[in-house]
Amino acid sequence: MPPHPKRKHSKGRRDRRRAHDALTPQNLVACTNCGEKHLAHTVCPNCGHYDGREIIEIKKEEKG
């Protein structure tokens, strides 16, 4: 059998251990071309632009 702790760890000690477990929010920036929010340093999934240039050609679906 594995060893068991002799004493209970306090709530403060437990919480200090978990201090780095919090999720960090994603850094979203507005696209300079369309204004849509996207991750920084990535191509905009809405319009396909990055750093003022069109990198991916996005085809618009026409309803009709």
N, C-alpha and C positions, 0 to 999 in steps of 0.2 A: 504494500500500500504506500501511496505517496505521503510525504510528511505534511502535517497540518500546522497552521500558525498557532503559536501558544497564546497570543494576545490579539484582540481585535484592533485593526487599524482605525484611527479616529477619522471622523468625517472630514476634518481639515486636511489630513494627509491624503485621503482618497481624492478630495477635490483638487488639491495641488497637483496630483498625478494626472488628473483629467483636464488640466488647464490648457493644454495644447490640442485637445481633441475637437475644439469647436470648428465648424465649417466657416470658410471665408467666402464672402460674396464674390461673384465673377465680376471682372473689370470690363463692363460694357461701355463702348464708345459709340458716338453717332457717326454714321457713314457720311463722308464729305459729298458724295454724289446724290444719294437718295434720302439721307437722314435717318435711315433705319438703324436700330441698335444692333451691334455685333461684337464679338470678342476682339480685343485689341490685337494687332499684328496678324490678322487673318483676313482673307478675302470676304467681302460682304456676300452672304448667301442670297440676299434679295436682288442685288443688281450686278454682282460679279466684279465690282471695282475694288482695287487696292492701291493706295498711295497715288490716287488721282488718275489711274490708268485702268482700262478694262482688261481684266485678266481672263475671266471666264465669260463666254457669251451665254446669257440666260435667255431662253426662248419663252416668250409670253404666250400663254394659252388663250386663244380667242374663243369666246362663247358664240355659238351661232347655229 
